[in-house]
Amino acid sequence: MTTTRSWAGVGRSINRDGATAGREAAREAVGALEVRAPSIVIVFATAGLDQEALVRGVREATGGAPLVGCSVEGIVTRHGSEEVTHATTVAAIASDEMWFETFSVPGFVDDPEGAARALSSMVAARGREDAALLALFPDGVGGDCRALLETLEATLPASLRIVGGTAGDLLRFERTWQYEGDRVLHGGLSALLIGGAVEPEVLVTHGCDLVGSQRVVTRAEGGWMERIDDQPAWSFFQEYLSDGKGTLEAMHVAHLLVAEKVGADELGIDDFTVRVPVRLDASRGALYFQAGLREGTRVQLAIRNPEKVCARAIAAAREITTRRGAKPLLVLDLECAGRGALLFGHETTERLITPVQREFDDAVPWVGAHTYGEIAPVAGRTWFHNYTAVLCALYPRAR
């Protein structure tokens, strides 16, 4: 038996020039491949950078290798969590036995079901029978991720696992970008299909506690929650905010947590997933959620528990390494923007990121981002989550 011949590296840059940052991070990542050409590069960068220049810089340094990724609120690497205006991370993988296909679909915000059908058709057209994982990077301030995921699940093979994170900006919730090859989209989605001799391990965790009694969404449409128990949704939430402001701000997003039952009690999430709003229509008192909460859905308020956030993330990492070993090819770590400085201040790396990384071998390449939403399976169904972390460890399969 021989092991899969695969190599991975991760680079990072905090240069403020987009093209330079892209080149620096990409060269560091490719340098770990021992002169092999990358089969795929994954790129995350914060929104202060010129996004098109950034992608050009990465492409120059990687010889035009297939590329996928998105803008994010912060990056996560072996340097820890960096939520700054100008930060870039690039992961590069070279493999003889794994394969990678990239996709991009414009118009996700306007037509999530149509975007899902288009993506499914492109995946099917590639004719890959041994696909193992589909990673999604949709726009993070618009588009109904529930509709996207439901359509994908109805049109893709049930054996294909789906993970991902939604693109972010600098906590302004205005504009995000999605990358694929030379393309830099706004309002679309990019995606990466991985297959061949690979076995992904995926776990999702959050650290929230339920409070109060269950409520009912009594009016909702197109991702907008308009009324809860027949009162304006924004008025309902304002009762729990102490600042009395009439606008939706970053700190509110860290506190306005709505829990929806997922029908199974799994490691790291109890039996509920958490959602947060990303937009406010003050004239209607309506809040926009990226995975629409439909009329009749029973929801409950949730509060953050920093100790539980850390403990569960560490437990998830330990679960993966206990089952599969501490040396995957690469770890993809998608952390909600609400689990960074908004919760831990300047201690995110010390309290959350480093303890999770310690569960793996120090040499394992680590690429990640603070996203506006996370995508991961729970109890056999793919869910959109907020305030979670998705750990996806890629283990080469021995042959």
C-alpha positions as CSV (number, residue, x, y, z in Angstrom):
1,M,0.0,0.0,0.0
2,T,1.2,3.5,-0.8
3,T,0.1,6.7,0.6
4,T,-1.4,9.6,-1.4
5,R,1.3,11.9,-2.7
6,S,0.0,15.3,-1.8
7,W,1.6,18.4,-0.4
8,A,0.2,21.6,1.0
9,G,1.4,25.0,2.2
10,V,-0.1,28.2,3.6
11,G,1.1,31.8,3.2
12,R,0.0,35.1,4.7
13,S,0.6,38.8,4.1
14,I,-0.4,42.0,5.8
15,N,0.9,44.2,3.0
16,R,-1.5,47.0,2.2
17,D,-1.0,46.8,-1.5
18,G,-3.3,44.2,-3.1
19,A,-1.1,42.8,-5.8
20,T,1.9,42.7,-3.4
21,A,-0.1,41.0,-0.7
22,G,-1.3,38.4,-3.2
23,R,2.2,37.6,-4.5
24,E,3.7,37.5,-1.0
25,A,1.1,35.1,0.5
26,A,1.1,32.9,-2.7
27,R,4.9,32.6,-2.9
28,E,5.0,31.5,0.8
29,A,2.3,28.9,0.2
30,V,3.8,27.6,-3.0
31,G,7.3,27.5,-1.4
32,A,6.1,24.6,0.8
33,L,5.3,22.4,-2.3
34,E,8.9,21.7,-3.0
35,V,9.0,23.1,-6.5
36,R,5.8,21.3,-7.5
37,A,3.1,23.3,-9.4
38,P,0.0,23.9,-7.3
39,S,-3.1,21.9,-8.2
40,I,-5.3,24.5,-6.4
41,V,-5.0,27.7,-4.5
42,I,-7.5,28.9,-1.9
43,V,-7.5,32.6,-1.1
44,F,-9.1,34.6,1.7
45,A,-8.5,38.4,2.1
46,T,-10.0,41.2,4.1
47,A,-12.0,43.9,2.3
48,G,-9.6,46.8,2.7
49,L,-7.5,45.4,-0.1
50,D,-8.0,46.0,-3.8
51,Q,-9.7,42.7,-4.5
52,E,-8.9,42.5,-8.2
53,A,-5.3,43.5,-7.8
54,L,-5.0,40.9,-5.0
55,V,-6.3,38.1,-7.3
56,R,-3.9,39.2,-10.0
57,G,-1.0,39.0,-7.6
58,V,-1.9,35.5,-6.5
59,R,-2.3,34.4,-10.2
60,E,1.1,35.8,-11.1
61,A,2.8,33.9,-8.3
62,T,1.1,30.6,-8.9
63,G,1.4,30.4,-12.6
64,G,-2.3,30.7,-13.2
65,A,-3.2,27.7,-11.1
66,P,-6.9,27.1,-10.4
67,L,-8.0,29.6,-7.7
68,V,-11.1,29.9,-5.5
69,G,-12.0,32.0,-2.4
70,C,-13.6,35.1,-1.2
71,S,-13.3,38.3,0.8
72,V,-13.6,37.9,4.6
73,E,-13.8,39.8,7.8
74,G,-10.5,38.4,9.1
75,I,-8.0,35.6,8.4
76,V,-7.0,32.6,10.5
77,T,-3.6,30.9,10.1
78,R,-0.8,29.6,12.3
79,H,-0.2,33.3,13.1
80,G,-3.7,33.2,14.8
81,S,-6.7,35.4,14.1
82,E,-6.1,38.7,12.3
83,E,-9.1,40.9,11.9
84,V,-7.5,43.9,10.2
85,T,-8.3,45.9,7.1
86,H,-5.5,44.4,5.1
87,A,-4.7,40.7,5.5
88,T,-4.4,37.9,3.0
89,T,-3.9,34.1,3.3
90,V,-3.3,31.6,0.5
91,A,-3.3,27.8,0.7
92,A,-1.7,25.8,-2.1
93,I,-2.1,22.1,-2.6
94,A,-0.2,19.9,-5.1
95,S,-1.4,16.3,-5.5
96,D,-1.0,13.4,-7.8
97,E,-4.1,11.6,-6.6
98,M,-6.5,14.3,-5.5
99,W,-8.3,16.4,-8.0
100,F,-9.9,19.9,-7.8
101,E,-12.5,21.7,-9.9
102,T,-13.5,25.4,-9.4
103,F,-16.7,27.1,-10.3
104,S,-18.3,30.6,-10.1
105,V,-21.9,31.6,-10.5
106,P,-23.1,35.3,-10.7
107,G,-26.5,36.4,-9.5
108,F,-26.7,34.3,-6.3
109,V,-28.2,37.3,-4.4
110,D,-31.0,37.8,-6.9
111,D,-31.8,34.1,-7.6
112,P,-30.3,31.6,-5.1
113,E,-32.3,28.7,-6.5
114,G,-31.2,29.5,-10.0
115,A,-27.6,29.8,-8.8
116,A,-27.9,26.4,-7.2
117,R,-29.3,24.8,-10.3
118,A,-26.5,26.3,-12.4
119,L,-23.8,25.1,-10.0
120,S,-25.3,21.6,-9.9
121,S,-25.4,21.5,-13.7
122,M,-21.7,22.5,-13.9
123,V,-20.8,19.9,-11.3
124,A,-22.7,17.2,-13.2
125,A,-21.1,18.2,-16.5
126,R,-17.6,17.5,-15.1
127,G,-18.6,13.8,-14.7
128,R,-16.6,13.2,-11.6
129,E,-17.9,10.1,-9.8
130,D,-15.5,10.2,-6.9
131,A,-16.3,13.7,-5.6
132,A,-16.0,13.9,-1.8
133,L,-16.5,17.6,-0.9
134,L,-18.1,20.7,-2.2
135,A,-16.9,24.0,-0.6
136,L,-19.1,27.0,-1.1
137,F,-18.2,30.7,-0.8
138,P,-21.4,32.7,-1.4
139,D,-22.0,36.4,-1.0
140,G,-22.4,37.2,2.7
141,V,-24.8,40.1,2.8
142,G,-27.5,39.0,0.4
143,G,-29.0,35.9,-1.1
144,D,-31.0,33.2,0.7
145,C,-28.6,30.4,1.7
146,R,-31.4,28.2,2.9
147,A,-32.8,28.2,-0.7
148,L,-29.3,27.6,-2.1
149,L,-28.6,24.6,0.1
150,E,-32.1,23.0,-0.3
151,T,-31.8,23.2,-4.1
152,L,-28.3,21.8,-4.1
153,E,-29.3,18.9,-1.8
154,A,-32.1,18.1,-4.2
155,T,-29.9,18.1,-7.3
156,L,-26.5,16.8,-6.2
157,P,-25.6,13.2,-5.1
158,A,-26.5,12.5,-1.5
159,S,-22.9,11.3,-0.9
160,L,-21.4,14.7,-1.6
161,R,-20.6,16.6,1.6
162,I,-21.1,20.4,1.5
163,V,-19.3,22.9,3.6
164,G,-18.4,26.5,3.3
165,G,-18.4,30.1,4.5
166,T,-20.1,33.2,3.3
167,A,-18.0,36.2,2.1
168,G,-17.5,39.2,4.4
169,D,-16.4,42.8,4.5
170,L,-15.2,45.0,7.4
171,L,-18.3,44.5,9.5
172,R,-20.1,47.1,7.4
173,F,-22.4,44.5,5.7
174,E,-22.3,46.3,2.4
175,R,-20.3,44.5,-0.3
176,T,-18.4,41.2,-0.5
177,W,-16.4,39.5,-3.2
178,Q,-16.0,36.0,-4.5
179,Y,-13.0,34.7,-6.5
180,E,-12.6,32.0,-9.1
181,G,-9.7,32.0,-11.5
182,D,-9.3,35.5,-12.8
183,R,-12.9,36.4,-11.9
184,V,-13.8,38.6,-9.0
185,L,-17.6,38.6,-8.5
186,H,-19.9,40.7,-6.3
187,G,-23.3,39.1,-5.3
188,G,-22.3,35.7,-6.7
189,L,-20.7,32.5,-5.3
190,S,-17.6,30.6,-5.9
191,A,-17.1,26.9,-5.2
192,L,-14.5,24.2,-5.0
193,L,-15.1,20.5,-5.7
194,I,-12.6,18.1,-4.3
195,G,-12.3,14.4,-5.0
196,G,-10.0,11.5,-5.6
197,A,-7.9,10.0,-2.8
198,V,-9.2,12.2,0.0
199,E,-11.3,11.7,3.1
200,P,-12.6,15.0,4.6
201,E,-13.5,15.2,8.3
202,V,-16.0,17.9,9.1
203,L,-17.3,19.1,12.4
204,V,-19.3,22.2,13.3
205,T,-19.6,23.8,16.8
206,H,-21.1,26.8,18.5
207,G,-21.2,28.0,22.1
208,C,-24.6,29.4,22.8
209,D,-27.2,28.9,25.5
210,L,-31.0,29.2,25.0
211,V,-32.9,31.8,27.0
212,G,-36.6,32.5,27.4
213,S,-39.5,30.7,25.7
214,Q,-40.0,29.6,22.1
215,R,-41.5,32.2,19.8
216,V,-43.1,31.9,16.4
217,V,-42.1,33.7,13.2
218,T,-45.5,35.1,12.1
219,R,-44.4,37.0,9.0
220,A,-41.4,36.4,6.8
221,E,-40.6,36.7,3.1
222,G,-37.5,36.5,1.0
223,G,-35.1,36.2,3.9
224,W,-36.7,39.1,5.8
225,M,-38.2,38.3,9.2
226,E,-40.9,40.9,9.6
227,R,-42.8,39.8,12.7
228,I,-42.3,37.5,15.7
229,D,-45.4,36.7,17.7
230,D,-47.2,39.4,15.7
231,Q,-44.9,42.2,16.7
232,P,-42.1,43.8,14.5
233,A,-39.0,41.7,14.7
234,W,-36.7,44.7,15.3
235,S,-38.9,45.9,18.2
236,F,-38.8,42.4,19.7
237,F,-35.0,42.4,19.6
238,Q,-34.6,46.0,20.8
239,E,-36.0,44.9,24.1
240,Y,-32.8,43.0,24.7
241,L,-30.4,45.7,23.6
242,S,-29.2,48.3,26.1
243,D,-27.9,51.0,23.8
244,G,-31.3,52.1,22.4
245,K,-29.9,52.7,18.9
246,G,-32.2,52.5,15.9
247,T,-29.6,51.1,13.5
248,L,-28.1,47.6,13.2
249,E,-24.5,47.7,14.1
250,A,-21.7,45.1,14.4
251,M,-22.1,44.7,18.1
252,H,-25.8,44.0,17.7
253,V,-24.9,41.1,15.3
254,A,-22.9,39.5,18.1
255,H,-26.0,39.6,20.4
256,L,-29.1,39.1,18.2
257,L,-29.0,35.4,18.1
258,V,-31.9,33.3,17.0
259,A,-31.9,29.5,17.5
260,E,-33.7,27.1,15.3
261,K,-34.0,23.4,16.1
262,V,-32.2,21.0,13.8
263,G,-33.8,17.8,15.0
264,A,-30.7,16.1,16.4
265,D,-28.4,16.5,19.4
266,E,-24.9,16.3,18.0
267,L,-21.4,17.0,19.4
268,G,-20.7,20.7,19.5
269,I,-24.2,22.2,18.7
270,D,-26.8,20.6,21.0
271,D,-29.9,20.4,18.9
272,F,-30.1,23.9,17.4
273,T,-28.3,26.1,15.0
274,V,-27.9,29.8,15.4
275,R,-28.7,32.7,13.1
276,V,-27.9,36.4,13.2
277,P,-29.3,39.3,11.1
278,V,-27.1,41.2,8.6
279,R,-29.5,43.9,7.5
280,L,-32.3,46.1,9.0
281,D,-35.3,47.7,7.2
282,A,-36.2,50.2,9.9
283,S,-39.3,51.3,8.1
284,R,-40.8,47.9,8.5
285,G,-39.0,46.8,11.6
286,A,-37.8,43.8,9.6
287,L,-34.4,42.0,9.9
288,Y,-32.7,40.1,7.0
289,F,-31.3,36.7,7.7
290,Q,-29.1,35.0,5.1
291,A,-31.0,31.7,5.5
292,G,-34.6,32.8,5.6
293,L,-36.6,31.8,8.6
294,R,-40.0,30.9,7.3
295,E,-43.4,31.7,8.7
296,G,-44.4,29.3,11.4
297,T,-40.8,28.4,12.4
298,R,-40.4,28.2,16.1
299,V,-37.4,30.1,17.3
300,Q,-35.8,31.0,20.6
301,L,-33.3,33.6,21.7
302,A,-29.8,32.5,22.4
303,I,-26.9,34.1,24.3
304,R,-23.2,33.8,23.8
305,N,-21.1,31.6,26.2
306,P,-17.4,32.3,25.6
307,E,-16.2,29.4,27.7
308,K,-18.5,27.0,25.8
309,V,-17.3,28.4,22.5
310,C,-13.7,27.5,23.4
311,A,-14.4,24.2,25.1
312,R,-16.5,22.9,22.2
313,A,-14.1,24.0,19.5
314,I,-11.3,22.2,21.3
315,A,-13.4,19.1,21.8
316,A,-14.3,19.1,18.1
317,A,-10.6,19.2,17.1
318,R,-9.8,16.5,19.5
319,E,-12.7,14.3,18.1
320,I,-11.2,14.6,14.7
321,T,-7.6,13.8,15.7
322,T,-8.7,11.0,17.9
323,R,-10.6,9.4,15.1
324,R,-8.1,10.1,12.2
325,G,-4.8,11.3,13.6
326,A,-3.1,14.6,14.1
327,K,-1.6,15.0,10.6
328,P,-4.1,15.8,7.9
329,L,-2.9,17.4,4.7
330,L,-4.6,20.7,5.5
331,V,-7.1,22.2,7.9
332,L,-9.7,24.6,6.7
333,D,-11.0,26.6,9.6
334,L,-14.1,28.8,9.0
335,E,-14.9,30.9,12.1
336,C,-17.9,33.2,12.3
337,A,-16.9,36.9,12.5
338,G,-18.9,36.9,15.8
339,R,-16.4,34.5,17.3
340,G,-13.5,36.8,17.0
341,A,-12.8,40.3,18.4
342,L,-16.5,41.0,18.9
343,L,-16.5,38.2,21.6
344,F,-12.9,37.9,22.7
345,G,-11.4,41.3,22.1
346,H,-7.6,40.9,21.6
347,E,-7.6,37.4,23.0
348,T,-9.1,35.5,20.1
349,T,-5.9,33.8,19.2
350,E,-4.9,33.0,22.8
351,R,-8.3,31.7,24.0
352,L,-9.7,30.0,20.8
353,I,-7.4,29.6,17.8
354,T,-4.2,28.4,19.4
355,P,-5.8,25.8,21.7
356,V,-7.7,24.3,18.8
357,Q,-4.5,24.2,16.7
358,R,-2.6,22.4,19.5
359,E,-4.9,19.4,19.0
360,F,-3.2,18.9,15.6
361,D,0.5,18.4,14.7
362,D,2.4,21.7,14.6
363,A,3.4,21.1,11.0
364,V,-0.2,20.8,9.6
365,P,-0.9,23.8,7.3
366,W,-3.8,25.9,8.6
367,V,-5.9,28.2,6.4
368,G,-9.1,29.9,7.6
369,A,-11.2,33.0,7.8
370,H,-13.8,34.9,9.8
371,T,-16.9,34.6,7.7
372,Y,-20.4,36.0,7.8
373,G,-22.0,32.6,7.9
374,E,-21.0,28.9,7.9
375,I,-22.2,25.9,6.0
376,A,-21.9,22.4,7.3
377,P,-23.9,19.1,7.6
378,V,-25.8,18.2,10.7
379,A,-27.8,14.9,11.1
380,G,-27.5,14.1,7.4
381,R,-28.7,17.5,6.2
382,T,-26.7,20.6,5.1
383,W,-27.5,23.7,7.2
384,F,-26.6,27.3,7.1
385,H,-25.2,28.5,10.5
386,N,-24.1,31.6,12.2
387,Y,-21.9,32.0,15.2
388,T,-20.2,28.7,14.5
389,A,-16.9,27.2,13.5
390,V,-16.5,24.6,10.8
391,L,-13.4,22.5,10.9
392,C,-12.7,20.6,7.7
393,A,-9.6,18.5,7.8
394,L,-8.4,16.9,4.5
395,Y,-6.9,13.4,5.1
396,P,-5.3,11.7,2.1
397,R,-6.7,8.3,1.5
398,A,-4.1,5.5,1.4
399,R,-4.2,3.3,-1.7
